[in-house]
Structure formats: C-alpha cells, structure tokens
Amino acid sequence: MSATWYKLKDESWGVKIRHDGQPGEQVEVTNKKGETKTVFLNKRVAKFDDAQLWSISDEQPEQQEAFVRPPTLEEEPF
C-alpha cells in the first residue's frame, strides 16, 4: 500500500494512508520528489473519514508468540 509523509503532533514523522491499516503492515512512503521508502505501521494516532495517521518503524515488528494453552489437570504428570 502507498502512503505519504506526515508530521505528527509529537514532531516525529509518521504516515498518512487512505485505507484501514494494521499494525506491522508494510507500506511504501512517497515524498514530494517522488522518492519512496518502505516502512512499517506502528500505532494509529488519528482516524478521519478518508484517512488515517500512523506512527512508523523502519524495522518489521517481531511476530507475537503463539498462545500456548496451559495443561489441564488430566494432562499434568503425577
């Protein structure tokens, strides 16, 4: 998906996208000169009718560990 650079309230650079983004999603950001950079969506900081603003990361976030179900009483060794 494509995005454009956007200065966030905390003075850091984020992106503006025109679709429903997901944390960790990879997007191509294009600047005014037409140069692109790949970044990853971090946290949505604002949502409007036609766009969303996201903080970003240069690195792909680590995958969350899968949930491991604790053993039941029947499965515990005695």
N, C-alpha and C positions, 0 to 999 in steps of 0.2 A: 504494500500500500504506500501511497505517497503522502508527504506531509510538508509543511513549511515551518521555518524557524519562528519562534515567538518568545518575546522577553516576558518572563513570569514576574509576579509581584515581589518575589524574594530576590530579584535582579539576576537570577540564573536563566540560562537559555533552556527552553522547552520546545515542544512542537504543537502545531495546530493541525488536527486531522478532521476530515469530513465523513467519518464512518464510526461505528461503535468499536472502539479499540479494546484490547485486552492486555493486562499486564504481561510483559515479556514479549509482546508482539514486535516483530522486526518491521521497521518502516524505512523508506528512503526519503531523506530530507533534502529539498532543493533550495538553494539560496537565490538571491536576485541575479547573480551572474550565471545561473543555470548549473552550478556545480552541485553534485549530490554526495551525500554521506549516509551510511547505514547506521541506525541507532535502534535501541530497544525501548519500548514504552515502559515506564517505571510506575508512576502513580498518576491517576487523573486528578487534576487540580481544579478544573471547571468544565461545565457542560452547558451548551447553548442549544437552541433549536436546530442549528445547521452545522455545529462544530463542537469539538472537544479540545481542551488544552491538557497536555501531559508533561510531567517531568520525564527526563530520559536518562538512559545509561548507555555508555559506549560498549559495554560487555553484556552478553546474554546472561540473564539470571540463571542461577543453578536450579535444576529441577527439584521440586519438593519431594521428599521421601514418601514413598507409598505408605498408606496407613497399614499397620500390622495389627491384626485382631489379637487381643490378649487371649491366652489359653483359658478354656472353661475348666471347671472342676474335674470333669471326666478326663480331660487331656493332661492334667498335671500328674507327673510321675510321683509315686509314693514309695 
